């Protein structure tokens, strides 16, 4: 593998290129017209414009990306996450053109891309599942009968879904029909597929995911868990590893279940198996993400393993260089997704110009970054600027370091989730480890954040005034 085309942009493109460079592999960036001066373009050995700003005219043009790869003689494509990373047809087309797809085979992507097909595939592998129906449903009378059987509240979910779209919580039978119609129409507009299914709603769940890795020699291992319960709009904002609620025996049990899920679809490469954990520590299979996750750095920090390097080695046909028994957790890592979103205005995207953009640095601080000062935030893509990751010997140390790193991250020109991250790090529910996926709903309002920000500004002003007074007391000796 001499040259990799990275079919992505922003921080993940740079992240993949860093490891490729370390391994002596050349990299090719693709970019849209609006990204022509982006850092990932400058970082690569070569760069090719793929099309106009909208992703449907650039980063989603699978066949065009493959043509570019052939033209520049790239013998592998790394899809990153998002865009075409979980597109089975793209993976298949890459394979057909004798280019290595750094990811699983298209068959595994296809199976796990449908929540219903995924549940069907793992059924015989003794994987715990949330009570419900494992088939698409559109008949309201049938839905009511199922709901009565498993008990309210229930969750209606789009089979092809993700990111909270096509998902409805139904507390009582009288709301079932209207919520079902809404879920179906939302699923059709978001995914072009109106299939929905019903399952029991777990009322106080934690979102725990397990990182798995499998090679082409029949070896599959897990690299422990990530806690992803701090979410807004069903999307993660803060992740950490390990989770404070898992005992070593539960960790082993969930890890083994995740490996069985990977085996159920003949998985190859890096993947993530997501579980819900209820208040009684029962876990249930949710879905599998057939790619590298946004939050992979926290796993890298607690294991000391470069997951991108491992992906590349597995794609080259190499064996995993360690066994499950050789892996261990060291320390604690925390990640904050720094989005250009306004936490004071329902986390809506905040488009603008990065007048000031200075990232923190120091021991235990890692920033996977895709922007630089003076850039505009494009409206066409996900609004994530970077990932701020901290690592400490203990969870407390990682949290303290995160608070400090947030204070030292200077961004002006757009609103970001930095202030929300600080709010979480200082909240008793988070620091105690006693939280679930409803953290935002239970504890967060813009008013609470506003009050905290005002209080911090007052303290800063008082410190500055005190310092000024102290400075005034210093006797300035005349110069002779």
N, C-alpha and C positions, 0 to 999 in steps of 0.2 A: 504494500500500500504506500504509494509515493506521493499521492496528491488527493486531498479531500475537498470536495465542494460543500460548503456549509449553506444549506437551504433555509436560512433564517436571517434575523437581523438583531440589532440591540445587544444586550448583555449576554444572551445565551450564545450568539454567534462568536463573540469575543472569547467567551469561556471555553468553547470547543477548540477555537484556534490556538489558545494558549497551550493546551495539552498537546495538540498536534505539533506545534512548534517544538515543544519539549521533547517529543518523540522523533524529531527530525523529519516530519511530514509536511509538505508544502500545503498551503490553503488557498482556496478560491472563495471570495465573497460574491454574493449576488446583491443587487440593490435596486430600489425603485428610484424614480427621478427625484422624489422628495428626500431620499436618503443619500444622495450622491456624496455629501460631505460628512456622513456619519462615521463615528469612530471605528465601527466594524469594517468599513470599507478601507480605511487607512491601515488597519491592523493586518489585513490579509496580504498574502504575497501577490495575488492577482484579484481584480474585481471586475465584474461584468454587470452592466445595467440590464435588468430583466423586464422593465416595463414602467408603466405609469404608477402614480401614488396608491390608488386603491389596491388592496391586496388581491382582489379578483383579477386585476390586470398586471400583477407582478408576482408576489410571493406564493400565490396559489396556482400558478401556471406550471403544473407538473411536467407536461411534455416539453415545454420550452426549457425548463430547468435541466432536464435530461439532455436535451440538445446542446446546451451550454457546457454541461459536464463532458460530453463527448468531444466537443470542439477544443476545450482546454486540456483534454486528456487526463481528466480526473478519474481515478479508478474507484472512488467511493463517494457516497453522499451521506452527510450527517444532517438529519432533519431538525435537530433541536427539539423544542416543544411548541405546541400550537401549529398553525398553518397546516403543512402536509404530514406532520409527524405521525398521525394516527389514521392516515388515509391508505387503506389496503390496496386500492387500485394503483396509487403512486408507487408504493413499495414493490408491487408486482411488476410494474412497468420498468422500474429501476433494475430489478433482477433480470428481466427479459433482455435488457440492453447490456447485459454482462458487466454491470456496475454493482459494486457491493453496497447494499443498503445497511447503514449502521443502525440496526434495530432488529426487531423480530421479523419472522416471515409473515407474508401477507395473510396467511390463514389465521394465525394467532390474532392479528390486528382485527380481522373481520369478526371472529368469534367474540372477542372482548369488547368490540365497538358497540355491540347491541347488548343492553343489560339483560334482556330475555335470553339471548343465545348464550351469554356468559353464565347465567344461572343454570341453564340446561347442561352446559359443558361440565360444570363442577359438581353437579348433582350426585354423581356416583363416587365422588372423592371424599365423602364424609366432611363436607364443609358446612358449618352452621349458617343457616339463612334466616332472615327476618320472616316470621309467619306471613303468608300472603298467597297470591295466585301467580304462577309462573307462566302466564300466557297473556297475550294482548287482549284487551277487552274494550268493547264500545257499547255493550248492552247495559243500560242503567239498572234494569231489574236484577240482572245477574250480579252487577257490582254491589247492589244493596244487600243481596243475599250473602255475598262473600264478606262484606263489611260487618254484617251482623255476627257472622261466624267467628271472625278474628277479633271483633270488638273495636269500638271507636276509642281514641282518634285513629284515623287511617291516613295513609299517604298515597296520593295518586302521582305516578311518575311517568314521564315520557321514556320509552324504551331507548330511543336514540339520544337521550338528553345528556346534559352537562351544564355546569354553571348556574344551576337553580332554575333553568327554563323548563316549562312544562311540568312543574312540580306544585302540588296543592295539598295542604293539610286540611283534612275535613274532620271537624269535631263532632258533628251530629248528622243523622240521616237526612234531615230536611235540606241540608246544604249540598248533599252529594251530587245531585243532577247538575246543578249550575256549575259547581267546581270542576266536575268531570268535563263538561263542554268547554270550559275555559282552558283546562289542561290540554285537551285534544287540539283546540285551535292554536294555542301557543306552540305546541309541539310541531304542528304542520308548518307554521310560519318560520319557526327557528330551524327545524331540521328536515322539513319536507316529508316528515313521517309522523302520522297521528297516533301511532300505537302507544297505548298507555297500559300500565299494570298497577295493581293495588297491593300494598303491604301494610302491616301494622306500623303505626307511627311510634317510634321509640321516643318518649317524651324528654328525657334528659341525657342525650347521648354524648359520648366523646368520639371524635373522629380520629381514629388511629390507623396509620398506614404502615405497611411493611415493605421495605426495599428488597427486591429479589434480583438475583443475577444467575443466568444459566448459560452454559457453553454448548458447543456442538458435539461434545463427547459424553453427554448424558449427565453432567454434573449440575446440580441446582443448589444454591445456598440463599440464605437471607442475611441482610446486613442490619438487622434490628428495626426498631420502629421510629416513626416520627409522630408527634402529637400535633394535630392540625385543627384544633377545636375553635381557635379564635378566627371567626369568619364574619364577613359582611355580605349580605345578599347570596348566601350559600357559597361564597368564594373565600379562600384562605387569605389571611393577612399576616398572621404570625405563626411560625412553626418552630418546633423545638425537638431535640433528641438528646437523651431518651425521654419517654413520658414518665411523669411522676407517679402515675397510678398503676403501672404494670409491675407485678412481682416477677422474679426471674422465671418462675414456673409458667406464669401466664404468657410472658414474653416468648418462651420456648414453644408453647402451645400455638400461639398466634403465628409465630415464625414458620413452624412446620405446616400449618394450614395454608399459609401464603405460598410455600414451596409446592404444595399439592395443587394449588390453583394454577401455578405456572406449568406444572406437568400436565394438567388437564388439557392444555392447548398447545403442547409441545413448544413451549416458550424458549426463545433464544435472546440473550442480551439483558439489558437493564429494564426492569419493569416495577410497577408498584401495585400492591394489592391493598385495597382500602376496606376497612372494617368500621362498623359502628360498635361501640362498647356501651352497654347500658349501665344503670346505677348499681346493678348487682354483679358487674364485671363479666356478664355474658357477652360474647362477641359474635357479630353477624357479618357475613360477606356482603360487601356493597358493590364493588366493581374493581376492574383492573385497568390501570393506565399503561398502555403498551409503548412507553417512551421514557425518556429521562424527565424527572419532575422538576418543576421550578425550585422546589425546596431541597434538592439533592445536596447542597453544600453542608447542611447540618449533619447529614450522615457521613460525609467525607471527613468532617472535623472530629467526630467521635470514634471513627474507625481508622483514620489515617490512610484511607484508600481513595485514590483518584478514580471516580466512577466513569469519567469520560475515557480515561486511558484503558480501563477495563472493557468498556464498550468496544473500543477500537481493536483491542487484542482478541476479544471474542469474535468480532466480525472477520478478523484475519484467520480464524480457525484455531486460535490457541486455547489451551486448557486453562481453567480458572487456577490461579497460582496458590490457592489456599483451600483448606477444608473448613466446614462449619465450626469445628472444634478449635480452630486456630484464631477465630475472630473474637474480639472482646471490645466492650465499650470503655472508652477512656474519656472522662470529663463530661461536659455538657455544652450544647450549642443551641443558639437561638437565631432565628431569621425574621427580619421585618421586611416585607415587600414595600418598597418606597414607590407608591403610585402618585402620579400627578392627579390627585383627586382631592376634593374639598370635604374634610370630615365634619365641617360645620354646616354643610349643605348636602346631607344624605349621600356622601361619598361620590358626588357627581364629578365626571372628568373635568379637570382644570387645564384648559388649553392656554398656552402662552409662550413667553420667551424666557429662557434661563438667564436672567440678568446677572445673578451670582450663583455659582455652582461649585462648591468646594466640599470634597468628601473627607471624612475622618480617617485617621490611620493610627497605627500603634499595635502593640502586642495584643493578640486575641481579637483583633478587628479585621474583618475581611469585607470588601465591598465588590460585588460582582456588578459592574457598572456599564451602561451603554450610552451615556450622554456626557456632554462637556459644556462648560460655560459658553454662553453666546448662541446656543442652539435653540431652535423652536421645537415645541412638542408637536409632532404631527397628529392630526385628528383621525388619521386613517387606521391607527393600530392600537393595541392594548396600551393603556397609559402608564405602564410600569417603567420607571426610570432606572431603578437598580434594586439590588437586594443587599441589605445591611445585615451582616452576620457576625455574631460575637461568640467567643469560646472561652470557657473558664474551667477550672478544676471542679467547681460545683455549680449547681443551678443558680444559686444566689450571686455568685461571681459573674456568671454570664449575663444575668439580668442587670446587675449594677453597671457592667461594662456597656450594655446596650443603652441604658439611660444616658451614660456619659457620651457615647458615640453619637446618639441622636442630638445632644446639645452641641456637638462639634461638627454637625453636618449643616452647612450653610446653603440654603436654597432661597433665592428671591426671584419673583416673576410669576410663579405658579404656586397654588396651594398643594400641599402633599400630606401623606399619611404619617409623617414623622411625629406630629403632635399626638395623633391617636396612639402610635406606638409607645410614646412616653406615658400616656394615660394608662395603657394596659400594664406596663412594667411597674407602675406605682400602685396599681389596684390590689387591694388585699385578697380578692378572690383569685387573682392570677398568681401573686407571690406565694399564697398558701397552697396552690395547686388544686383548689376546690372550685373548678369551673367546668362548663360544658359548651356545646355549640351555641347556646343561647346567651353567651356572655354579653354580646352587643345589645341584644334585646333587654336583658336584665339590668345592665349597669350603665350603658352608655347613652347619653343624649348630648347634642351639641352644646346645650346650656352648661352641663357639667364641665365639658372641655373648655368652654369660654371662661368660666369662673376660674378654672385651674390656670389657664394661660394668663389671665389678668393678675392673679395672685403671684405667679412667677415673675411677671413684669414688674410688679410693685416691689418684690424682694430685690430684684436686680437693680432697680432704681435706688432703693435705700442703701444697698451695698456701694453703689457708685458714689452716692452723696457722702457716705461715711469716709470712703477713700479720698474724696476731694478734700474733705475737712482735715483729714490726717495730713494730706500733702501740704495744705496751707500752713500747718503748724511747723513744718520743717524750716529752720532758719537758713535763709540763703546767705551764705557768707560772701562779702564783696571780693571780687577778684583783684589782686594787687598786681 
